Amino acid sequence: MWEFDKEVNTLFIDFEKAYDSIHRLTLFNILKEFNIPRKQGDALSPILFNLVLEKMVRDMSISEGITLGLSKIGLQAYADDIAIIGDNIEIVKIHCKKLMDATN
């Protein structure tokens, strides 16, 4: 953020074949955790993937990132894309490791 003379490091992640790559038993366990009835179907695939992604993000417990106003932002997610953000490269590496652990 050159305007504020702050360093920003970002790692962009795009999950390949995101909707087809979800482990089914894991998905069913996450649906149960979020109290969502178990249903299947192609139209639900993006929603189901986003539930899994939400679970991963929550499990990562990111509390570090960059400060924008009064907010601390360390991760942004949309559809099958994630951006990990930090004010130094080490923070980004730590969060990347958390993401890899959460996806296993």
N, C-alpha and C positions, 0 to 999 in steps of 0.2 A: 504494500500500500504506500506507494511513493508519496502520496499526498500527506500522509501522517509520519513519514520517515520511519516506517516499521517494516520488518522483514516478514514475508509470508511465504510459506512452503505448502504446496498442494500436491497431493497424489490422487489422480483420477483413476477410478476402477469401473470397468464395464463388464458385468458378468456375461460370459459367453453362454448362449442357449439357456438363459436364466430360468425360464419357465419350465424347461424340460430337465433341469439339473437338480431339482429338489429331491432329497431322499424322502420317500413316501412315509415311512414310519416317523421320521422327525417331523414332517408336516402334520401328521395326525396328532402327535403329542403337543405341538404348538397350538393347533386348533382347540384341543382340550384345555390347554393352559389359558387361552383367551376366551373360553366358554363359547365357542362357535360350533354349531352343528356340522358334522362331517358330511360334505357333499363333494361330488366330482363333476368335472366337465370342463371343456376347453374355454368356455366363457369366463370361468372362475380362475383360470391359470394365473393371470396377472395379479389378481387380488390375493390369491394364495401365496404367490411368491413374495408380495409385499408384506404379508403377515410374517413370513419367515425372516425377511430382511429386518422388520421391526424388532423381532425377537433378538436377532444378532446385534442390532444397534443397542438395544437395552442391556444386553449381556456385556457389551464392551465398556459400559460405564465411563464414557469419555467426559472428563471434567476440564481438560486443558485444550487450548486452541489459540485462536486470536481473539482479541477484545475489540468489539464493535459497540461503541456506546457503553451501555451497562450489561451487554450480553457477551458471553464467552462462547465462541463457535469452534468446534473441533471436528465436526462431521456434518455433511449435507448429503441427503439421499433423495433420488427421484427415480421412480420406475426401477430399472436394473442398473442404475449408475450411482456411484458413491464418490464423494470428494472428501478426502481426509485433509484437514487444514491445521497447520501449526505455526507458531512464531519462530520455530527452529526445526531443523531437519531431524533432530533426535526425537522430538515429540511425534512427528509424522511416522517415523520408524516404529515407535512404541505402539501407536494406534494401528499401524499396518499389521504388526504382530498380533495385537488383540483381535483384529478382523480375521486373520488367518486362523487363529485359535477358535474363534466363534463359528467359523464355517466348517470346522471339522467335527 
